């Protein structure tokens, strides 16, 4: 099944895998993928390739 991407997504699972497995510096990778160095550093330090959930942890409204 093909993976769908958000139109504003800067990285995808393929580019994240390349970032984690490559040896160039963060600045070189940020230029290659046209993303911020902080984003490269974030994905290098993670142990997974999936996005974190953005849903709220708790709901404060009663149904």
Secondary structure, DSSP 4 states (H G I P E B T S, - for coil): -PPP--TT-S--HHHHHHHHH--S-HHHHHHHHT--HHHHHHHHH-S--SPPP-S-SS-----
